[in-house]
């Protein structure tokens, strides 16, 4: 029960079992940020998180502090930027943060890290991937669409639910000319595939990743390389799908074989094709919606996990284009 002293409310939260470094941060950075965001005093003493402030401040800080404790108990790290997002999460008082903690959890092999949703949009996205054969994730940059899809793919491979991972991207020239890049064809397209390598490197030991690539248990390739193949027992990801044409998208979708899953990610505000209406990502919204086993999940600017200014930049560009928000309808589900 909260204690009242001299008009100030004091509340205690048990931090027993929580990793103190994950909870408090380096030099107590997380606790200092929590105090700044919520306008109250925060102290970690032994196995107790002590909160003190006015009634409004305590009501605001308690669910955020409890969420931080829950994450630290599970071994899930978070940053000071995450704390501000926790405090801004819609439905905090109605259990919004509890839904994030109770969602899909992905253990990173070879470390104590656990990947979980850090926003409501991410929670819906992970649950959609877990429960559907094909998931289309649409939203702005920095929402974790590719990273989380790769995490789910690596988890499925390690648990032997699939035998291989296929990661594909359309190699579309975004203001640069491939012909002027040095090297052979593979060397020319590798820069386009680099974000997929980066995601893998963050989830697998280097030697294990290198061996998986050599044995083709993991394959990273331009979308054009998928033509004529049938992919059985595979977790297939098509990244930057806004730059796939309608024909390429149909070709990709019809590659799926038995016991295979596909995740398609894209941002409709970053189409580099000569004509926007040629984007296969836009076309499948109308063609595939309503089919059982196919889910569409739309990320919002609130789901952006990069530098705090990225969210403001996305909104500024949307306003400059005369749009109140992202270029999608904001719906999610099947």
URDARA-V557570 format. One record per residue. N is the residue number from 0. RES is the residue in three letters. D_CENTER is the distance of its C-alpha to the mean C-alpha in Angstrom with 2 decimals. Layout:
n,res,d_center
N,RES,D_CENTER
N,RES,D_CENTER
This chain:
n,res,d_center
0,UNK,36.33
1,UNK,35.93
2,UNK,38.98
3,UNK,40.65
4,UNK,42.48
5,UNK,44.21
6,UNK,41.98
7,UNK,38.81
8,UNK,36.67
9,UNK,35.55
10,UNK,32.91
11,UNK,32.11
12,UNK,29.00
13,UNK,29.41
14,UNK,27.21
15,UNK,28.91
16,UNK,26.83
17,UNK,24.13
18,UNK,23.68
19,UNK,25.52
20,UNK,23.96
21,UNK,20.35
22,UNK,21.61
23,UNK,23.86
24,UNK,22.25
25,UNK,24.49
26,UNK,27.66
27,UNK,26.37
28,UNK,23.90
29,UNK,21.59
30,UNK,24.69
31,UNK,26.08
32,UNK,23.00
33,UNK,23.01
34,UNK,26.71
35,UNK,26.27
36,UNK,23.64
37,UNK,25.58
38,UNK,29.04
39,UNK,30.42
40,UNK,31.54
41,UNK,29.36
42,UNK,30.98
43,UNK,30.00
44,UNK,33.31
45,UNK,33.61
46,UNK,31.42
47,UNK,31.37
48,UNK,29.14
49,UNK,31.70
50,UNK,30.82
51,UNK,33.55
52,UNK,33.91
53,UNK,34.90
54,UNK,34.09
55,UNK,31.44
56,UNK,29.73
57,UNK,29.84
58,UNK,28.44
59,UNK,25.47
60,UNK,24.91
61,UNK,25.48
62,UNK,22.31
63,UNK,20.17
64,UNK,22.33
65,UNK,22.24
66,UNK,18.44
67,UNK,18.66
68,UNK,21.41
69,UNK,19.58
70,UNK,16.65
71,UNK,19.39
72,UNK,21.23
73,UNK,18.46
74,UNK,18.08
75,UNK,14.59
76,UNK,14.77
77,UNK,13.84
78,UNK,15.27
79,UNK,17.65
80,UNK,15.17
81,UNK,13.15
82,UNK,16.56
83,UNK,17.26
84,UNK,14.10
85,UNK,15.17
86,UNK,18.55
87,UNK,17.49
88,UNK,15.48
89,UNK,17.41
90,UNK,19.59
91,UNK,19.73
92,UNK,23.36
93,UNK,22.80
94,UNK,20.45
95,UNK,17.05
96,UNK,15.98
97,UNK,17.73
98,UNK,15.64
99,UNK,12.44
100,UNK,14.57
101,UNK,16.05
102,UNK,13.04
103,UNK,11.87
104,UNK,12.33
105,UNK,12.01
106,UNK,14.80
107,UNK,14.71
108,UNK,18.08
109,UNK,20.69
110,UNK,19.30
111,UNK,18.98
112,UNK,15.27
113,UNK,13.19
114,UNK,9.43
115,UNK,8.78
116,UNK,6.98
117,UNK,7.83
118,UNK,8.52
119,UNK,10.41
120,UNK,8.45
121,UNK,5.46
122,UNK,8.68
123,UNK,10.30
124,UNK,7.89
125,UNK,8.22
126,UNK,11.82
127,UNK,12.49
128,UNK,11.72
129,UNK,13.92
130,UNK,16.62
131,UNK,17.02
132,UNK,18.29
133,UNK,16.65
134,UNK,13.47
135,UNK,13.06
136,UNK,9.84
137,UNK,11.27
138,UNK,10.48
139,UNK,11.06
140,UNK,10.10
141,UNK,7.79
142,UNK,5.22
143,UNK,2.54
144,UNK,4.57
145,UNK,6.68
146,UNK,5.53
147,UNK,4.47
148,UNK,7.49
149,UNK,9.50
150,UNK,9.11
151,UNK,10.43
152,UNK,12.96
153,UNK,14.23
154,UNK,14.62
155,UNK,16.57
156,UNK,18.67
157,UNK,19.55
158,UNK,20.59
159,UNK,22.61
160,UNK,21.25
161,UNK,21.22
162,UNK,23.36
163,UNK,21.28
164,UNK,18.05
165,UNK,18.48
166,UNK,16.17
167,UNK,17.64
168,UNK,17.57
169,UNK,20.41
170,UNK,22.43
171,UNK,23.30
172,UNK,25.17
173,UNK,23.57
174,UNK,26.77
175,UNK,27.68
176,UNK,30.09
177,UNK,29.28
178,UNK,33.02
179,UNK,33.40
180,UNK,30.93
181,UNK,32.81
182,UNK,32.88
183,UNK,32.80
184,UNK,30.43
185,UNK,27.85
186,UNK,27.98
187,UNK,27.61
188,UNK,24.38
189,UNK,22.75
190,UNK,21.47
191,UNK,19.51
192,UNK,17.88
193,UNK,17.26
194,UNK,13.47
195,UNK,13.35
196,UNK,15.84
197,UNK,14.01
198,UNK,10.94
199,UNK,13.70
200,UNK,15.76
201,UNK,13.31
202,UNK,13.44
203,UNK,17.05
204,UNK,20.40
205,UNK,21.78
206,UNK,24.78
207,UNK,22.99
208,UNK,20.69
209,UNK,23.86
210,UNK,25.75
211,UNK,23.16
212,UNK,23.29
213,UNK,27.08
214,UNK,27.51
215,UNK,25.12
216,UNK,23.13
217,UNK,20.26
218,UNK,21.04
219,UNK,19.49
220,UNK,21.52
221,UNK,22.05
222,UNK,21.88
223,UNK,25.68
224,UNK,26.10
225,UNK,24.96
226,UNK,28.14
227,UNK,30.66
228,UNK,28.52
229,UNK,27.79
230,UNK,24.81
231,UNK,25.65
232,UNK,23.77
233,UNK,20.70
234,UNK,16.93
235,UNK,16.61
236,UNK,13.80
237,UNK,14.90
238,UNK,12.90
239,UNK,14.24
240,UNK,16.05
241,UNK,17.55
242,UNK,20.00
243,UNK,21.19
244,UNK,24.50
245,UNK,25.43
246,UNK,27.47
247,UNK,24.81
248,UNK,22.34
249,UNK,25.15
250,UNK,25.96
251,UNK,22.45
252,UNK,22.27
253,UNK,25.77
254,UNK,25.03
255,UNK,23.50
256,UNK,25.97
257,UNK,26.54
258,UNK,23.90
259,UNK,21.09
260,UNK,17.66
261,UNK,15.90
262,UNK,12.51
263,UNK,13.07
264,UNK,10.74
265,UNK,12.43
266,UNK,13.39
267,UNK,16.88
268,UNK,17.89
269,UNK,17.93
270,UNK,20.29
271,UNK,22.65
272,UNK,25.00
273,UNK,28.55
274,UNK,28.33
275,UNK,25.31
276,UNK,26.67
277,UNK,26.53
278,UNK,22.73
279,UNK,22.01
280,UNK,18.70
281,UNK,20.89
282,UNK,23.52
283,UNK,21.58
284,UNK,20.61
285,UNK,24.33
286,UNK,25.32
287,UNK,22.94
288,UNK,22.21
289,UNK,23.96
290,UNK,24.12
291,UNK,23.60
292,UNK,20.84
293,UNK,18.79
294,UNK,16.07
295,UNK,14.72
296,UNK,11.69
297,UNK,11.74
298,UNK,9.29
299,UNK,11.57
300,UNK,12.38
301,UNK,12.04
302,UNK,8.21
303,UNK,8.57
304,UNK,7.96
305,UNK,10.58
306,UNK,14.29
307,UNK,15.60
308,UNK,17.62
309,UNK,14.91
310,UNK,14.55
311,UNK,18.35
312,UNK,18.67
313,UNK,16.69
314,UNK,18.93
315,UNK,21.97
316,UNK,21.61
317,UNK,21.18
318,UNK,24.31
319,UNK,26.16
320,UNK,25.62
321,UNK,27.07
322,UNK,23.98
323,UNK,23.11
324,UNK,19.32
325,UNK,16.94
326,UNK,18.72
327,UNK,17.83
328,UNK,19.35
329,UNK,16.63
330,UNK,17.29
331,UNK,15.22
332,UNK,16.59
333,UNK,18.85
